[in-house]
């Protein structure tokens, strides 16, 4: 799992990275591509791009393509706020094989936890865009007192949206 950037378009209360603005010393494209080569040389079989939001880097598709071209499976985890149909197409063209969208409950809980009204609707739209372009779709959920009552409804929602795998994790007291 590679935190490609700290830049993020959410303000999640549980973010251990305190993501928001990019680090001043994030890797350049050339440095990132060198890391891809090093990962391949070490025998890595899969690289999951995360952030912040990986897609907020201008070169994210070049990095994803390099991962794929090096023979590794490229996947991604996203909050989905800006993962439009166009970005989903770019991911597909770059060889991204699966994308996990973070959804922490139904709209009221999710929007509260993600610090942004409308983030649940954006995550749902991202799921649909991912599915439309033919990328394997999965989901991940932070379980806490707000999300817990929504878990059964999420099972039904994810099944109806074609989610193939669901990672459920306990929220820990860290981050913001």
Secondary structure as the mmCIF struct_conf table of DSSP 4:
data_model
#
loop_
_struct_conf.conf_type_id
_struct_conf.id
_struct_conf.beg_label_comp_id
_struct_conf.beg_label_asym_id
_struct_conf.beg_label_seq_id
_struct_conf.end_label_comp_id
_struct_conf.end_label_asym_id
_struct_conf.end_label_seq_id
STRN STRN1 UNK A 2 UNK A 3
BEND BEND1 UNK A 6 UNK A 6
STRN STRN2 UNK A 7 UNK A 7
BEND BEND2 UNK A 9 UNK A 9
TURN_TY1_P TURN_TY1_P1 UNK A 13 UNK A 14
TURN_TY1_P TURN_TY1_P2 UNK A 16 UNK A 17
STRN STRN3 UNK A 20 UNK A 20
BEND BEND3 UNK A 21 UNK A 21
HELX_LH_PP_P HELX_LH_PP_P1 UNK A 22 UNK A 23
TURN_TY1_P TURN_TY1_P3 UNK A 24 UNK A 25
HELX_LH_PP_P HELX_LH_PP_P2 UNK A 26 UNK A 28
HELX_RH_AL_P HELX_RH_AL_P1 UNK A 29 UNK A 42
TURN_TY1_P TURN_TY1_P4 UNK A 43 UNK A 43
STRN STRN4 UNK A 46 UNK A 50
BEND BEND4 UNK A 51 UNK A 52
HELX_RH_3T_P HELX_RH_3T_P1 UNK A 54 UNK A 56
BEND BEND5 UNK A 57 UNK A 57
TURN_TY1_P TURN_TY1_P5 UNK A 58 UNK A 59
HELX_RH_AL_P HELX_RH_AL_P2 UNK A 60 UNK A 69
TURN_TY1_P TURN_TY1_P6 UNK A 70 UNK A 71
STRN STRN5 UNK A 73 UNK A 78
TURN_TY1_P TURN_TY1_P7 UNK A 81 UNK A 82
HELX_RH_AL_P HELX_RH_AL_P3 UNK A 85 UNK A 93
TURN_TY1_P TURN_TY1_P8 UNK A 94 UNK A 95
STRN STRN6 UNK A 96 UNK A 102
BEND BEND6 UNK A 105 UNK A 106
HELX_RH_AL_P HELX_RH_AL_P4 UNK A 107 UNK A 114
TURN_TY1_P TURN_TY1_P9 UNK A 115 UNK A 115
BEND BEND7 UNK A 116 UNK A 116
TURN_TY1_P TURN_TY1_P10 UNK A 117 UNK A 118
HELX_RH_AL_P HELX_RH_AL_P5 UNK A 119 UNK A 133
TURN_TY1_P TURN_TY1_P11 UNK A 134 UNK A 134
STRN STRN7 UNK A 136 UNK A 143
BEND BEND8 UNK A 144 UNK A 144
TURN_TY1_P TURN_TY1_P12 UNK A 145 UNK A 147
HELX_RH_3T_P HELX_RH_3T_P2 UNK A 148 UNK A 150
HELX_RH_AL_P HELX_RH_AL_P6 UNK A 151 UNK A 160
TURN_TY1_P TURN_TY1_P13 UNK A 161 UNK A 162
STRN STRN8 UNK A 165 UNK A 170
BEND BEND9 UNK A 173 UNK A 173
#
